[in-house]
């Protein structure tokens, strides 16, 4: 049985209990779509983000979190149902998945995969690689806990991790940043090249957050927003070459300006980022064209590059 090191982010009080009794499946704090009640959720990328969320749900001080380092067997790992639900419909045939499931709304797909996760155990590594999360069936005994780190985040670390998005597009761009940031907070000494990479990525993430904040707070205060995209077009947004979140927001803006547009046919979306950061002006350019064949070609290209 091959072992793997993963992390779980939580609040400090819960970490004290976990150190004695192990990590147990617990009631989810995602009310609209509860997690599996017999699985523990783990990550190789976002324990700080999840620690902030958990601490904020149980106390007024979500700057104080705990990161639990765990060694588990790969045999006990399953995909996160959120990963399965976010798989673009263009991948269903390649992965051998039921195309009828792809037609469901996002929350319906998430609940379906949560309740049938045993059927999809083989996808656990893809879940980690492409979403940064997976799940572990059953309780994780305390003897599998390697370390527990209690952290008090500064403002920069808090804001930059709190803004992390759990989706394919964000992970593709910023996975390395969050992993290096985690290493630093856990006391690991980085190589010079790693420090340089971390600094460059931190600048990119900071600009990303400025753009997202301006788009969301200034322009979309009355609009529905979900990290995986507009529910009607969440699959299509995957093909925006690392601009998933921006495209998500821009789709909503397009819908406001042109309520009759078919968002599934919207592509080549662009926004003048420099102008946006400078004065908050959002100028959207886009074209409308059906590109199903192009999406399938991109799906195959993506698979080959990630799973050689």
PAKOL-437170 format. One record per atom (N, C-alpha, C, O, CB): residue in one letter; x, y, z. Coordinates in pm, whole numbers, plus 50000, padded with zeros to 5 digits. Last residue first. Glycine has a CB too. Layout:
# residues N
aXYZ...
END
This chain:
# residues 308
x500255117848020x501055111547913x501265096747943x501915089747866x502435118747897x498215137148116x498245122648143x498965115448030x498355107947954x496805116948161x498425163248032x498405160448175x498545145648209x498965142148320x497135165648234x498425162747755x499465170447822x499555167047971x500625167948031x499205185247804x496155147547695x497475142547656x498585149747730x499595143547765x497675144047505x494115164447792x494335151147849x495735145847819x496405140447907x493295141347795x494375186247619x494575187947763x494855174647829x495755173647913x493345194447827x493725174947372x495035180947390x495365182247539x496495179647580x495105194747322x491065167947420x492045157547394x493465162647415x494315155647470x491885152347251x489955193547455x489835183447561x490895172747543x491565168847639x488435177147561x490375205447211x491085210647326x491055200747441x492025199647517x490495224047369x488585190747055x490015190247024x490845194947143x491885189147173x490325198946900x486195198747175x486605184747182x488095183147152x488775175247217x485775176247084x486145225947106x486185222047247x486655207647263x487425204547353x484805223747311x485885224446832x487105229946888x487245226047034x488355223147081x487125245346874x483305214446807x484415206346757x485735211146815x486625203146844x484465206646604x481785235646915x481805222646983x482995214146937x483625207547019x480495215146956x481335263546884x482655257646865x482775243946932x483765241146998x483715266946920x479395289446756x479345275946809x480675269046780x481115268546665x478165267946749x479875322846853x480085312646750x480055298946816x480655297046922x481435314946675x480375355646918x479405344846935x479555335146819x479385338746702x477945350346943x482865373847104x482235369646978x481295358147007x481415351547111x483295365646872x483645403347295x483415388947279x482785386347144x482255395347079x482525383547392x484855425947532x484765422447391x484545407447382x485195399747452x486045426947311x484105449847777x484115435847738x484015434547586x483195441047522x482975428147806x485415470548001x485055470347860x485215456147809x486325450947799x485935480347778x485085486248295x485015472748239x484525473548094x483365476848069x484085463648324x487035507148497x486185506048377x486245491948320x487325486448300x486605516348270x488745512048706x487545504248731x486635502448612x485555496648625x486775510448839x491165524448659x489995532948689x488685525248704x487615531448715x489835543148581x493245504148674x493505518348688x492285526348729x492355534248823x494045523748559x492115479148632x492845481548756x493015496448781x492935501048895x494215474648752x491005483848373x490165479648485x490835482848618x490215488548708x489855464748475x493175489348217x492165499748236x491295496548356x490895505448431x491305501248109x494455464348230x495135476448276x494145487748304x494265494848404x496165481048172x492555446948112x492905445648253x493565458248307x493265462448419x493825433648274x490085447447906x491305455247921x491665455848069x491145464248143x491125469647862x488985414747828x488755427147900x490085434347914x491125427947931x488095424548041x487325390147622x488515397347667x488115410147739x487035415647715x489445400647549x486295359147489x486005370247579x487315377047621x488295370247650x485215365447705x485915338147302x486885348847278x486595361247363x486655372447313x486905352647130x482305331947308x483705328147319x484595340247289x484105351047256x484025316447223x479055319547348x479945330847368x481385325947382x481645316647459x479525339047493x477295298947342x477935302147215x478895314147226x479485318347127x476885305047111x476185297647588x476945285847546x477675288447414x478575280847378x476005273847532x474645320447612x475995320547668x476825308447626x478055309047629x475915321047818x472815336647393x473015322747433x474455321347481x475385321147400x472705312847314x471255367547487x472385360347428x472445346047481x472175343547599x473705367747459x469305382547605x468875372347510x470015364147452x469785354747375x468115378747399x470465402547763x469755391447828x469395379947734x469195368747780x468505396447891x473065419747759x472345413347648x471625400947700x472135389847684x473325409647531x473975429248001x473905438347887x473065432847773x472425440347700x475295441447838x473775406148157x473095418348200x472895427848081x471825433548062x473895425348312x475405388548016x473985385448030x473175397648073x472035399448031x473785373948130x477865400648055x477315399747919x475815397347925x475055403247849x478015388547838x478165396148327x478055409848278x477465410148137x476655418948104x479435416648279x478395368348330x477265374748398x477065389048350x475935393548334x477475374448549x480785365548189x479555359648135x478325366248199x477345369248131x479525344448159x482525377748366x482235384448240x480995378648173x480245385848107x483425383548147x482685358648569x482125371748597x481705378648468x480635384748462x483125380448673x483885337848419x482655335848494x481955349048517x480765350448489x482945328948627x486235349248333x485205346148233x483855343848300x482815347348245x485605333948151x487595350648574x487285362848503x486155360448403x485245368648391x488515368348431x487795322948628x487045331748716x486645344648646x485505349148655x487855334948841x489335312848401x488015307748440x487215317648522x486065320448489x488175294948517x491565315848244x490845327848285x489445324248335x488485331748314x490755337748168x492845294048136x493315299048264x492595311348314x492985316848417x494735302048255x491345291547884x492805292647895x493265299348024x494005309148020x493335300147778x488645286547879x489075300447869x490565302247901x490995313047941x488245309047961x487155263347902x487995265147784x488515279347769x488785283747657x487225261247661x485445263148114x486725256348130x487685259548016x488905258648033x486505241248139x483045273348044x484025282648098x485405276348114x486405283448128x483545287948231x481395252547969x482035260347864x483175268947918x484145271547848x481005269047794x480385243248213x481275234848135x482055242948032x483245240548010x480495223848066x478695264048300x479915261148375x480895252448298x482105253848314x479555254548505x476395276148207x477505274548114x478795270348183x479885272748131x477735287548039x474495278248402x474055274548268x475215271348174x475025264648072x473225285548210x475795286948632x475255273248628x474845268748489x474855256748460x474065272348719x478885303248590x477445304448573x476845290448557x477345282748475x477095313448450x481435288148797x480875294448678x479375295848683x478695290248769x481255286748558x482605279949025x482785271448908x482095277048785x482175271048677x482265257548936x481935299349216x483335297749176x483525289049053x484515290548983x484115292049290x479235320449132x479685307749187x481075304949134x481365307949018x478695296149150x476825345249171x478205342149139x478605329049206x478315326849323x479155353649183x474215366849070x474605353849121x476045350949079x476435353648966x473655342849071x474345402349136x474325390749046x474725377849119x475465378149216x475275393248927x474645425849260x473285420349260x473195407549177x472105402649150x472295430749208x477275433449229x476765432149366x475365426149371x474935421749478x476755445649433x479005436049011x478145424349020x477515422549158x477245411249199x478925411948985x480705458149008x479795456048897x478745445148917x477725445048849x480575452848777x482275460349235x481835472449167x480715469949068x479875478649045x482985478849097x482705433849319x482145443549412x481585455849341x480545461149380x483205447749511x483655420049083x482565414949167x481895426049249x480675427449247x483085404249261x485655435848967x484575430448886x483365426648971x482225429548937x485055418348807x487305441349188x486685452249112x485485447249033x484435453649031x487705458749019x488055415149262x487325423849355x486615435049282x485455438049310x488275429649460x489475406549036x488255399649076x487405408349168x486185408849154x488595386449146x491635424749039x490705424148925x489385417848966x488315423048936x491325416148808x492835418349282x492385432049256x491345431949144x490295438449155x493585441049217x493495391549242x492515395049344x491975409249326x490795411849351x493125393649483x495445394049040x494225386249015x493135390349115x491975392249076x494515371049026x497425407149182x496745414049072x495425407249039x494415413849015x497655414448946x498075385949358x497595398849410x496855406749303x495795412349329x498775407049464x499025366349187x497805363749264x497215376749316x495995378449319x498095354049380x501345379349094x500265375549000x498945373349074x497895377749029x500655362748923x502815381549329x502425393649257x501265390749162x500335398649151x503615399349178x503215354749384x502455362849479x501985375749411x500855380249435x503315366049604x504855346949174x503475341849178x502615350049274x501425352049248x503465327049220x507205360049250x506575363249122x505105358849122x504235366149075x507335356449005x507725347349497x507525361849490x506825365949362x505935374549364x508865369049501x508055320649417x506995324249510x506695339249503x505535343249503x507375320249653x510355322149256x509085318149197x507915322349285x506895327049234x509055302949175x512225329349450x511975338449338x510635335149272x509865344149237x513115337549234x512125306449611x511775319549667x511425329449557x510465337049568x512935325049753x513065287449432x511695286449483x511225299549542x510065303449526x511605275349587x515675295549397x514785295749281x513315294849324x512435300649260x515125284249185x516645290849658x516625304449603x515655305449486x514885315049476x518045308549558x514525268349843x515685271149761x515565285249702x514465290849699x515845260549648x513075273650168x512975272550023x514335274749958x515185282050010x511965282549969x512515256150458x513405265650393x513375263250242x513625252150195x514845264350448x509385253350626x510365247550534x511205258550472x510695269150437x509665239250425x507335262550794x508715263150839x509765257150748x510925255950788x508815256750966x504795264950710x505075253150792x506545252150830x506975242350890x504635240550719x504925287050550x504185288250676x504445276450769x504345277750891x502705289350648x506365275850333x506935286750412x506245287650548x506925288750650x506795300150337x504535256750234x505865252750281x506475263250372x507025260050477x506795250150161x502435273750153x502235264150262x503575259750321x503725259050443x501455251950212x503675286549940x503205294550053x502995285550175x503335289350288x501875301950017x503965264649770x505155271149824x504805279749946x505555280050043x505835279749716x501235259549720x502075249049779x503355254949838x503785250649945x502415238549673x500365283149606x499785279049734x500615267949800x500685267249923x498355274149714x501965283549368x502025294249467x501535289449602x502205291349704x501205306349421x501135260749233x502505261349284x502645272249388x503375270549486x503495263649169x498465267949162x498745256649251x500125257749313x500275255749434x498615243549174x497685287648983x498235291749113x498515280349210x498785282749327x497305301249177x496655278348735x497495290248740x498275291848870x499395296748869x496645302348718x495185255948796x496135255048686x497125266648691x498285265048655x495385255048551x493445265448990x494515256249030x495595255748922x496785255148954x493955242249055x491685281048835x492515287348939x493685278248973x494825283048982x491675290249066x490515261348667x491215272848612x492155279148712x493305282348679x490235282948564x489265242648847x490345238748756x491185250648710x492405250148714x489765231648635x488785255149186x488315250849053x489515248648962x490645252248996x487345261348991x488455272149439x488655257649425x488025253249293x486905248349289x488015249849546x490345301449483x489155295249425x489415280449401x490475276649349x488765302249291x491435322649746x491705311149658x490395304849611x489455303149689x492565300649731x491065342349930x490545344849797x490755333149701x490305333649586x491175357149740x492425334050151x490965334450160x490345335950021x489235331449998x490525345950251x495025338650070x494545324850078x493015324250086x492395314950034x495155317750199x495225366050074x495605359249952x495145344749951x494895339049845x497115359949933x494415372650335x493655377450219x493955369350094x493055366050016x493965392050193x496395359550498x494955357350514x494205360850386x493445352650334x494415365650633x498805370250411x498545355850396x497055352750406x496535344450332x499315347850501x498355397550484x498635393550346x498315378850322x497635375450225x500085396350311x497935397050764x496885401950673x497105397050530x496155393050463x496835417150675x499145365650901x499165380150887x498135384250782x497535375750717x500595385050848x497775338951100x498095344850971x498215359950979x497495366451055x497045341050869x498985317151315x498255329751318x498675337551194x499805342151185x498535337951451x498735281551346x499225293451278x498345305551308x497135304351324x499305291151128x499885250851443x498945261451479x499515274651427x500645278351460x498715262051634x500235219951296x500795233451303x499685243351335x498685244251264x501505237251169x500935187551364x499845197251369x500475211051390x501165213451489x498815193851484x502075158051193x502325170951257x501025178851264x500135177151181x503415178851181x501075132351135x502515134651147x502825147551222x503735147951305x503155135051009x498625109351199x498915123751200x500405125751227x500935121351329x498065131151308x498185083351238x498545087251101x498855102151090x499285106950986x497425083651006x497295080951493x498675076551467x499135080051326x500325079651296x498795061551489x494615087951483x495585097951530x497025093851501x497895102551485x495405100251679x492965076651183x493435074751320x494535084751355x495285089351268x493945060351339x490335088751013x491795088051003x492335087451146x492175097051222x492395100250922x487265072750928x488085080351022x489575078250994x489995067350957x487765076251166x486135070950577x486225067250718x487185075850799x487825084950747x486635053150729x487945077450290x486805070450345x487055066550490x488045059950522x486485058050261x488875109050192x489355096750255x488155090050319x487415096350394x490495099550362x489065128949890x488445124950016x489005111550063x489525103749984x486915124150000x490795157949759x490255144449746x489595141049878x489555149349968x491385134049709x492095186349573x491405180149686x491025165749654x490955161849537x490145188349723x493035198349345x493795200349468x493175194149590x493655196249702x493975214849492x492085195349093x491305203949182x492035206749313x491705216249384x489955197549211x494005180048960x493295190448884x492445199648970x492095210748927x492435184048781x495195162249142x496015169149044x495315181248984x495945191548960x496415159648933x493035152049294x494145159249359x494915167749259x495245179249288x495095149349427x491535140349088x490915150149177x491985158549247x491845170749257x490025142949281x493305121948989x492925133148904x492305144248987x492515156148960x491955128548794x493255104749208x494495111949176x494205123749084x494805134449099x495515102549111x490595094749211x491115102249326x492345110449290x492485121749336x491445092749440x489245079449026x489505093348990x490165101449102x490305113649090x488205099948950x488595054549121x489785055549037x490165070049003x491285072648958x489565047948909x486055056949241x487265057149323x488535059649241x489455066349288x487405044049399x483455057649155x484425066149086x485755067149161x486495076949145x483845080049067x481665043849304x481805039849164x482975046849095x483435042448990x480515042849088x481585057449545x482265044349539x482525039949396x483515033149369x481425033849611x479935079549511x481375081449499x482145068249490x483235067949434x481875089449615x477275085649505x477725073949428x479245073649414x479775068349317x477075073849289x476805108649641x476055096949684x476505084149612x476145073149654x474595099149661x478475126449501x478665124249645x478015111049687x478615103249762x478085136049727x477315126049249x478635120049266x478945117649414x479595107749449x479725129149204x474855139149312x474885125749251x476225119049277x476275107649323x474615126549098x475715163949407x475005154849497x474995140549443x475115130949519x473565159649520x476865173949169x477655172549291x477015162649387x477695153949443x477815186249360x474685174548994x475825165848965x476655163449092x477085152149118x476705171948855x473125193949124x472585180449104x473715170549076x473715159349129x471565180248987x474785216149101x474505210749234x473955196549224x474265188049308x473515219749309x474785219248810x475995217148888x475725210849025x476395201149061x476705230248906x472305199748634x472815212248687x473955209248783x474085198048832x471695220348757x473005173548390x472445178548517x472995192448550x474045196348498x472765168748631x474345163948176x473235173148147x472635179148275x471855188648268x472145165848069x476095145248269x476655158048225x475555168448201x475825180448205x477485156248098x474515122948297x474885130348418x475395144248381x475165153948454x475965122648499x474445113548039x473205119048095x473495127148222x472805136948251x472195107748127x476895102147993x476635115347934x475365121747989x475215133947985x476545114347783x478835086048224x477475086548170x477155100648121x477145110148201x476445081948276x482295082348129x481235086448221x479895087248148x479845088848026x481575099948286x484735077548005x483785066648018x482665069548115x482135060448178x484485054248059x486445098047951x486555091848083x485605079848101x485685072848202x486255102148190x485585105147695x486965100947716x487125093247847x487835083247853x487905113047714x482965113447749x483195101947662x484595096347683x484775084247687x482985105747516x483465135747918x482675124347963x482905111847878x483045100847932x481205127847960x484715158747840x485545147847889x484765134947915x485365124347933x486265152048015x482795177147779x483595172247667x484475160447708x484955153047622x484455183447612x481765185548019x481015175347947x481815169547831x481555158247788x479705181047897x484305188748271x483565193948156x482905182748077x483435171648069x484485202048065x483955182448610x484505176848487x483685182048368x482465179848364x484515161248491x482715190448839x483285200948755x483905195648626x484345203448542x484315208648832x481965167548971x480905176348920x481435186948825x480705191848739x480185182949035x484425157449051x483625150048954x482565159048890x482305158048770x482955138049022x485145177449239x485945175049119x485115168149012x485085172448897x487195166649152x483195174049431x483265186849359x484095185549232x483795191849131x483835197749449x483785149649541x482625150449451x482575163649374x481995164349266x481335148649529x487115139949531x486175149649588x485005150449490x485205151749369x486855163949611x487875104749498x487825118549449x486895127049535x486005121949602x487365118849303x489515086949767x488445088249668x488485102449612x489075111349674x487035084949730x491725064749942x491385077649883x490345076649773x490285066949697x492625084149830x492785041850042x491635047450114x491115060450052x490185066450103x491995049850259x495035035949899x493895026749886x492625032349950x491515028149917x494225013349950x496965053249980x496245056549857x495005047749839x494055051649771x497175055049737x497015060050325x497185050350218x496365054550096x495215058750109x496785036150265x498505089750467x497405080350444x497755070850330x498665073250250x496095088050412x499655112150696x500115101850602x499015091450588x498635084950686x501445095350650x499125147150739x498675133250757x499305124150654x499485128050538x497145132350748x499065176850915x499805169050814x499585154250842x499815149350952x501345172450817x496885202850963x497205189251006x497855181650891x497265180150784x495935181851056x496875235151070x497125226850953x497595213151001x498595212151073x498195233550858x494655258551210x495545247051232x495655239151101x494655236851032x495015237951347x494445294451269x494035281751209x495015270651247x496065273151307x493925283051056x493405326251306x494085315551379x493555302151332x492385298851350x493875317251532x491785342351164x493205343651134x493995332451203x495125329451162x493725357551180x489205341551245x489575331951143x491005334051093x491405328350991x488605332651027x487575346851510x488985348951475x489415338451374x489925327851410x489885348551601x485125339851593x485245353151533x486675356051486x486935366551428x484805363951633x484255305551505x484755316151594x484795329451520x484535330051400x486155312551649x483285287851320x483135284251462x483605295151559x483395294051680x483885271451491x483785296751067x482455291151093x482205288151241x481065286251282x482275278551013x486415304351064x485395314751053x483995309851085x483135317551124x485405320650917x487635279451065x487795288251181x486725299051182x486185302551287x489195294651183x486905270650807x486435263450926x486525272351049x485595272751130x487255250650947x488185289750642x486735287550633x486195280950759x485165285050813x486395278950511x490865286350717x490215299350736x488695297650735x488005303450819x490655309250625x491265259950633x491405263350774x490725276550806x490075277850909x492865264050812x491005262350360x489975254950433x490055257650583x489035257650652x490115239950407x493355277450309x492035282350266x490925275450346x490005282150395x491825279850115x495285259850403x495145273150464x493755278750434x493075283950522x496255282850413x495095237650235x494725236250377x494555249750447x493765250850541x495785228050450x495345234449942x494535244950003x494225243350153x493155247650195x493265245749931x497015212849847x497185226649800x496535237149890x497125247749912x496615227849663x496285187649890x497725189649878x498055204149845x499205207549819x498315180349771x493685177350119x494195185450010x495715185350006x496365183150109x493695199750023x490635160150220x492055163350231x492525171150108x491835171650006x492885150450248x487825151350411x488335157950291x489755163250315x490025169750415x487405169550249x486395120550499x487175132050544x487825138150420x488315130850334x488255127950653x483125105550484x484435108450425x485065120750491x484375130050533x484305110750273x480555101850548x481475091350590x482875093550532x483695084350532x480935077650547x478955121650444x479025120550591x479915109250640x480015107150760x477635118650646x480005143850193x479725129850228x479925127950378x480945132150433x480655120150147x478695177650237x479695167750196x479265153750238x478285152050311x481055171150256x475775195950125x476585189450229x477545178950174x477235172150076x475685183150332x474965222249990x475405209849926x476335202350022x477545202450003x476125212749790x474205243350145x473445240950023x473825227949955x473075223049870x473645252349927x476035243350363x474625240250384x473865236750256x472995228050258x473955251750449x478905233650449x478365238150321x476875234450319x476515223450277x479135231650198x479875222250672x479345235550690x478945241850556x478665253850549x480375244250760x479065187450739x479605197850653x479025211550688x477875212650729x479325194650507x479825168051016x478785175150944x479395186650866x480165194550921x477705180351039x482675146550961x481825155151040x480795162050952x480895161950829x482645165551116x484905119651006x483945126350919x482985134551005x482535129951110x483155116050831x487755126351217x486485119351190x485665126951087x485725139251080x485675117651320x490955120851297x490145129551211x488895121951168x488975112351090x490955134451088x491795114551645x491885112751501x490925121951427x490185129651487x491615098251465x491805119751913x490845109851864x490915107351714x490175099051661x489465114151900x493955138051953x493705127052046x492855115951985x493135104152004x493025132352171x493955156451751x495245150851793x495075138751885x495965130251892x496075161551863x491325164951746x491785155851641x493105149151680x493345137551647x491955163451509x491245183251954x490475170751966x490975160351867x491055148451898x488965173451942x492905202951845x493235196851975x492515183551993x493105173852040x492855206452090x491505210251616x492795203451602x493215196751732x493815185951729x493865213351558x489365224351719x489115211251657x490405203351645x490405191151662x488465212951519x490745247251800x490065238951899x489785224951844x489955215051914x488745245451943x491695257951553x492625253151654x491955244051758x492555234151799x493275264951724x490105246351247x490305256151354x491145249851465x491285237651470x488945261351411x491845232850956x490715233851048x490985245151149x491955252551137x490485220251122x492905214050676x492885226850744x491655227950833x490555224350792x492905238350643x494985187350608x493615190950643x493665204050721x494375205150820x492905179550728x497055171350360x496795180850467x495285183050488x494465180850400x497465194250435x499195142750288x498175152550254x497895161150377x498435158650485x496875145650202x501425119350160x501255130050258x500225140150206x500365145350096x502605137150288x500895084450111x500955097850056x500715107950167x499905105650257x499925099549942x501915050650046x501505061450136x501675074850067x502495076449976x502325060950267x500785020549897x501595032649887x501025043549976x499815045549982x501655037449742x500844988150000x500005000050000x500885012550000x501635014750094x499055000050122
END
